[in-house]
Amino acid sequence: MEVPFLDLKANYFSLKNEIDTAIEEVLEKTAFAGGFAVERFEKNWAAYCGVNHAVGLGSGTAALWAALQAMEIGPGDEVITVSHTFAATVEAIVLAGARPVFVDIDKSTFNMDTKQLEAAATENTKAVIPVHLYGQPVNMDAVLEFARTHELFVIEDACQSHGAEYKRRKTGSMGDVGCFSFYPGKNLGAFGEAGAVVTNNPQLAERMRRFRDHGQTKKYHHDHFGWNERMDGIQGAVLDVKLKYLEQWNTLRRQHAQRYLDRLQDQAKIIGPREVENCRHVWHLFVVRVPQRDIVLRKLKERGIYCGLHYPVPVHRTKAFKRFAPAEGSLPVTETVASSILSLPMYPELSEEQIDYVCKNLIEIAENLTESENA
C-alpha cells in the first residue's frame, strides 16, 4: 500500500465540475486580478470567520506583511512570536523593518508558551503574533490579556487553522487582524498562491486594501507605501467553491485524527498530539514525536508511507534569521522538538485502511529501533 502525505488530485477530482465551471466564469468575464470572484469570496470568508471584513491577498506571507504595514509597525519596533513556525511568520516582521523577539513553545501543544510573554515585553514591543500551529488555537485569553495590559496589537497567524475555534470563536477573529494562507495543501487551499486578512477594524481593512494595490487610493494616486499583492480571480473562484466543503473536510480530519490517536495510544516510543480543552482542533497536520526521527522517516518511506517535517530547523537557527537568535538555551522546548517531530499523512480523503497501515508500520518501526542504528 502507498500512502501519500497529501493527495491534491483526489481533492480536485471530487469537485472537478464545480471548480471547472467557476474558473470558466472568470475566464469568460476576464476578471483576472481581483474582480467579482475575489469580492464574493471575501464576503463569504468574512462571514465564515465571524468578522466584518476580509481582504484577499497574494499569499499568507503577504497577509502578515500587510497587517504589520497597516499598523505602521517598522524600524525600532519589536514583535513577539515563536521560532517553531514556518519562516514566513518571522519573514513578515523583518520585511516590515521590525525585530522579531522569540518566546518558547509548550511541549504538549507546540504552540506559544503564553507564560513567557511578560518577560519578553520591552518598551519597544508593538505587537504579538501567536501562531495557531498545526490547526490548534493558542491560549488566546492569555494573549489578549497580555496585549491589553501593554497596549499591543494582536496579529493572529491562522495560516494553518482554517475553521479552528477557541471557546467557540474562529481563529483569526479574536485579535486585531487574522492572517490566512490558502496554499494548496492547507485545509482550505487554492490552486496556487493566495491569502487573506480578516478584521473587524474598518480602518485597518482599508489600509490593507490599499497596501495590496500599490498604496493607491485611486488609480495613480499612491498615498501610502504598498505592494502588488492582489488575489487573482481564479483563486477567488476556486476558494469560494471549496469554502462550502470546509466544515465537511474538517470533520473528516477530526475523525482521522481520532483514529490515529486511538491506534497510537499507549505507545511508549510515540508521543502523540492532544486537543486542548475549549478548543476545536482542525488537524491541518497530525504531528507525533519519535526517537531517531530521521531513521523512522526513512523506513516509513521504504514502506510507501510519505511523511513531512514541520519544522526540522527552528527559524532562529536558519542562516537568514540567526542574527535575531535569542541567548543560547533560552528556547529549550523549541530546540528539543525540532529533532523528533514527524508529520503523518493527513487530508480528508484518507481511508481508514491507510491510517491503520500507517499506524501499524510506525509502531513496528518504533518498537524495533536500536541504539546502534545509523541514519
PyMOL commands that set and color helices and strands:
alter all, ss='L'
color gray80, all
select helices_A, chain A and resi 8-14+16-29+36-49+60-70+88-95+114-120+133-135+140-150+202-212+233-243+246-264+293-302+315-317+322-324+332-337+352-367
alter helices_A, ss='H'
color red, helices_A
select strands_A, chain A and resi 53-57+78-82+99-103+125-128+153-157+165-166+169-170+177-181+195-199+216-218+221-222+279-280+286-289+341-344
alter strands_A, ss='S'
color yellow, strands_A
deselect
rebuild
show_as cartoon
